[in-house]
Amino acid sequence: MSYFRVALQRETERRKLQQGDLAKSTGLSRSYISRLLSGDSADLSPENFGAILKVFAADKRAQAELIAARCMD
């Protein structure tokens, strides 16, 4: 189980973001976002992680949860 995947799913659902929305906001491909959310991909580079965190820049709690989840993986 990936803590980051669960945290990212929770935050995207909370904001009603679709995978396409997240992909567009991060500049990452929709297929990459899909693999992250499904748990098929564990290769989250620091650059991609930073791009995801920027989407949640207005919500420091969400950022903190994503960072903590990433550290727990």
C-alpha distances in whole Angstrom, upper triangle without the diagonal:
4,6,9,8,8,11,13,13,14,17,18,18,20,23,23,22,22,20,23,24,21,22,26,25,23,25,22,23,21,20,18,17,16,14,12,11,10,8,11,12,10,14,15,18,20,22,20,18,21,22,19,20,24,23,23,25,27,25,24,22,19,20,19,16,15,16,15,11,12,13,11,8
4,5,5,7,9,10,11,13,14,16,17,19,20,21,20,20,18,21,22,19,20,23,22,20,22,19,20,19,18,15,14,14,12,9,9,10,7,10,10,8,12,12,15,16,19,16,14,18,19,16,17,20,20,19,22,24,22,21,19,17,16,16,13,11,13,12,8,8,10,8,6
4,5,5,6,9,10,11,12,14,15,16,19,20,19,20,18,22,21,18,20,23,22,20,23,20,21,20,20,17,15,16,14,11,11,12,10,13,13,11,14,13,16,16,19,16,14,17,18,15,15,19,18,17,20,22,19,18,16,13,14,13,10,9,10,9,5,7,9,7,6
4,5,5,6,8,10,10,12,14,15,17,18,16,17,16,19,18,15,16,20,18,16,19,17,18,17,17,14,12,14,12,9,9,11,9,12,11,10,12,10,13,13,15,13,10,13,14,11,12,15,15,14,17,19,16,16,14,12,11,11,9,6,8,8,5,5,8,8,7
4,6,5,6,9,10,11,12,14,16,16,15,15,13,16,17,14,15,18,17,16,18,16,16,15,15,12,10,10,10,6,5,8,7,10,10,9,12,11,14,15,17,14,12,15,15,12,13,17,15,15,18,20,18,18,16,13,14,14,11,9,11,12,8,9,12,11,9
4,5,5,6,9,10,11,12,14,15,15,15,14,18,18,15,17,20,19,18,21,19,19,18,17,16,13,13,13,10,8,9,9,13,13,13,15,14,18,18,20,17,15,17,18,14,15,18,17,15,19,20,17,18,15,12,14,14,10,9,12,12,8,10,13,12,11
4,5,5,6,9,10,10,12,14,14,15,14,18,17,14,17,19,18,17,20,18,19,18,19,16,13,14,15,11,10,12,12,15,15,14,16,14,17,17,18,16,13,15,15,12,12,15,14,12,15,16,14,14,11,9,10,10,7,6,9,9,7,9,12,11,11
4,5,5,6,8,10,11,12,11,12,11,14,13,10,13,16,14,13,16,15,16,14,15,13,10,11,12,9,7,11,11,14,13,13,15,12,15,15,16,13,11,13,13,9,10,13,11,10,14,15,13,14,13,9,10,12,9,7,10,11,9,10,13,13,13
4,6,5,6,8,10,10,9,10,10,13,13,11,13,16,15,15,18,16,17,14,15,14,10,11,12,9,6,9,11,14,14,15,17,15,18,19,19,16,14,17,16,12,13,16,13,13,16,17,15,17,15,11,13,15,12,10,14,14,12,13,16,16,15
4,6,5,6,9,10,10,12,13,16,15,13,16,18,17,17,20,19,20,18,19,18,14,14,16,13,10,13,14,17,18,18,20,18,21,21,21,18,16,18,17,14,14,16,14,12,16,16,13,15,12,9,12,13,10,10,14,14,12,14,17,16,16
4,5,5,6,8,8,11,12,15,13,11,14,16,14,14,18,17,19,17,19,17,14,15,16,13,11,15,16,19,18,18,20,17,19,19,19,16,14,15,15,11,11,13,10,9,12,12,10,12,10,7,9,11,9,9,12,13,12,14,17,17,17
4,5,5,6,5,7,8,11,9,8,11,13,12,13,16,15,16,14,16,15,11,12,15,12,10,13,15,18,17,18,19,17,19,20,19,16,15,16,14,11,12,13,10,9,13,14,12,15,14,10,12,15,12,11,15,16,15,16,19,19,19
4,5,5,6,8,10,13,12,11,14,16,15,16,19,18,19,16,18,18,14,14,16,14,11,14,16,19,20,20,22,20,23,23,23,20,18,20,18,14,15,17,14,13,16,16,14,17,15,12,15,17,14,14,18,18,16,18,21,21,21
4,6,8,11,13,16,13,13,16,18,16,17,21,20,21,19,21,20,17,17,19,17,14,17,19,22,22,23,24,22,24,24,24,21,19,20,19,15,15,16,13,11,15,14,12,14,13,10,13,15,13,13,17,18,16,19,21,21,22
4,5,9,12,13,11,10,14,15,13,15,18,18,19,17,20,19,16,17,19,17,15,18,20,23,23,23,24,22,24,23,23,20,18,19,17,14,14,14,11,10,13,12,11,14,13,11,13,16,15,14,18,19,18,20,23,23,23
4,7,10,11,9,10,14,14,14,16,18,18,19,16,18,19,15,15,18,17,14,17,20,22,22,23,25,23,25,25,24,21,20,21,18,15,16,17,13,13,16,15,15,18,17,14,16,19,17,17,20,22,20,21,25,25,25
4,7,8,6,6,10,11,10,12,15,14,15,12,15,15,12,13,16,14,12,15,18,20,20,21,22,20,22,22,21,18,17,18,15,12,14,14,11,11,15,15,14,17,17,14,16,19,17,16,19,21,19,20,23,24,23
4,5,5,6,9,10,11,12,14,13,13,10,12,13,10,10,14,13,11,13,16,18,18,20,21,19,22,22,21,18,18,19,16,14,16,16,13,14,18,18,18,21,20,17,18,21,19,18,21,23,21,21,25,25,24
4,5,5,6,9,10,11,12,10,9,6,9,10,6,7,10,10,9,11,14,15,15,17,18,16,19,20,18,15,15,17,14,12,15,16,13,14,18,19,19,21,21,17,18,21,19,17,20,22,19,19,23,23,22
4,5,5,6,9,10,10,10,8,6,9,11,8,9,13,13,12,14,17,17,17,20,20,18,20,21,19,16,17,18,14,13,16,16,13,16,18,20,20,23,23,19,20,23,22,19,22,25,22,22,26,26,25
4,5,5,6,9,10,10,10,9,12,13,10,12,15,14,13,16,19,20,19,21,21,19,20,20,18,15,16,16,13,12,14,13,10,13,15,16,17,20,20,17,18,21,20,18,21,23,22,21,25,26,25
4,5,5,6,8,8,9,8,11,10,7,10,13,11,11,14,16,17,16,18,17,15,16,17,15,12,12,13,10,8,11,11,8,10,13,15,15,17,18,15,15,18,17,14,17,20,18,18,21,22,21
4,6,5,6,5,6,5,9,8,6,9,12,11,12,14,16,16,15,17,16,14,15,16,14,11,12,13,10,9,12,12,10,13,16,18,18,20,21,18,17,21,20,17,19,22,20,19,22,24,22
4,6,5,7,8,8,12,12,10,13,15,15,15,18,20,20,19,20,19,17,18,18,15,13,15,14,11,11,14,12,10,14,15,17,19,21,22,19,18,22,22,19,21,24,23,22,25,27,25
4,6,8,10,11,14,13,11,14,17,15,16,19,20,21,19,20,19,17,17,17,14,12,13,12,8,8,10,9,6,10,12,13,15,17,19,16,15,19,19,16,18,22,21,20,23,25,24
4,5,9,10,13,11,9,13,15,13,14,17,18,19,17,17,16,13,13,13,10,8,9,9,5,6,9,8,7,10,12,14,16,17,19,16,14,18,18,15,16,20,19,17,20,22,21
4,7,9,12,10,10,14,15,14,16,19,20,19,17,18,16,14,14,14,11,9,12,11,8,9,12,11,10,14,15,18,19,21,23,19,18,21,21,18,19,23,22,20,23,25,23
4,7,8,7,7,10,11,11,13,15,16,16,13,15,13,11,12,13,10,8,10,11,8,9,12,12,12,15,17,20,20,22,23,19,18,21,21,17,19,22,20,18,21,23,21
4,5,5,6,9,10,11,13,14,16,14,13,15,14,13,14,16,14,11,13,15,12,12,16,16,15,18,20,23,23,25,25,22,21,24,23,20,21,24,22,20,24,25,22
4,5,5,6,9,10,10,12,14,13,13,16,15,14,16,18,16,13,15,17,14,13,16,17,15,18,20,22,23,24,25,21,21,24,22,19,21,24,22,20,24,25,22
4,5,5,6,9,10,10,12,11,10,14,13,14,16,18,17,14,16,18,15,15,18,19,18,20,23,25,25,27,27,23,23,25,23,20,22,24,22,20,24,24,21
4,5,5,6,9,10,11,9,8,11,10,10,12,15,13,10,12,15,13,12,15,17,16,18,21,23,23,24,24,21,20,22,21,17,19,21,19,17,20,21,18
4,5,5,6,9,10,10,9,11,11,10,13,15,14,10,11,14,12,10,13,15,13,15,18,20,20,21,21,18,17,20,18,15,17,19,17,15,19,20,17
4,5,5,6,8,8,9,12,13,13,16,18,17,14,15,17,15,13,17,18,16,18,21,23,23,24,23,20,20,22,20,17,19,21,18,17,21,21,18
4,5,5,6,5,5,9,10,11,14,17,17,13,14,17,16,14,17,19,18,20,23,25,24,25,24,21,20,22,20,17,19,20,17,16,19,19,16
4,6,5,6,5,7,9,8,12,14,14,11,11,14,13,11,14,17,15,16,20,22,21,21,21,17,17,18,16,13,15,17,13,12,16,16,13
4,6,8,8,10,12,12,15,17,17,14,13,16,15,12,15,17,15,16,20,21,20,21,20,16,17,18,16,13,16,17,13,13,17,16,14
4,6,8,10,13,13,17,19,20,16,16,20,19,16,18,21,19,20,23,25,24,25,23,20,20,21,19,16,19,19,16,15,19,18,15
4,6,7,10,11,15,18,19,15,15,19,18,16,18,21,20,20,24,26,24,24,23,20,20,21,18,15,17,17,14,13,16,15,12
4,7,9,11,15,18,19,16,16,20,19,17,20,23,22,23,26,28,27,27,26,23,22,23,21,18,20,20,17,16,18,18,14
4,6,8,11,14,15,12,13,17,16,15,18,20,20,21,24,26,25,25,25,21,20,22,20,16,17,19,15,13,16,16,13
4,6,9,12,14,12,12,15,16,14,17,20,20,20,23,26,24,24,23,20,19,20,18,15,15,16,13,11,13,13,9
4,6,10,11,9,10,13,14,14,16,18,19,20,22,25,25,24,24,21,19,20,19,15,15,17,15,11,14,15,11
4,7,8,6,6,10,11,10,12,15,16,17,18,22,21,20,21,18,16,17,16,12,12,14,13,9,12,14,11
4,5,5,6,9,10,11,12,14,16,17,18,22,22,21,22,19,16,18,18,14,13,16,15,11,13,15,13
4,6,5,6,9,10,10,12,15,16,16,20,20,18,20,17,14,16,16,13,11,14,14,11,12,15,14
4,5,5,6,9,10,11,13,15,15,19,19,19,20,18,15,17,18,14,13,17,17,13,15,18,17
4,5,5,6,9,10,11,13,14,18,18,18,19,16,14,16,16,13,13,16,15,12,15,17,16
4,5,5,6,9,10,11,12,16,16,15,16,13,11,13,13,9,9,12,12,9,12,14,13
4,5,5,6,9,10,10,14,14,14,16,13,10,13,14,11,10,14,14,11,14,17,16
4,5,5,7,9,10,14,14,15,17,14,12,15,15,12,13,16,16,14,17,19,18
4,5,5,7,9,12,12,13,14,11,9,12,12,9,10,14,13,12,15,17,16
4,5,5,6,10,10,10,11,9,6,9,10,8,8,12,12,11,14,16,16
4,5,5,8,10,10,13,11,8,12,13,11,12,15,16,15,17,20,20
4,6,8,9,11,13,10,9,13,13,11,13,16,16,16,19,21,21
4,6,5,7,9,6,6,10,11,9,11,14,14,15,17,19,20
4,5,6,9,8,7,10,12,11,12,15,16,16,18,21,22
4,6,9,9,9,12,13,13,15,17,18,19,21,23,24
4,5,5,6,9,10,11,13,14,16,17,19,20,22
4,5,5,6,9,10,10,12,14,15,16,18,20
4,5,5,6,9,10,10,12,14,15,16,19
4,5,5,6,9,10,11,12,14,15,17
4,5,5,6,9,10,11,12,14,16
4,5,5,6,8,10,11,12,14
4,5,5,6,8,10,11,12
4,5,5,6,9,10,11
4,5,5,6,9,10
4,5,5,6,9
4,5,5,7
4,5,5
4,6
4
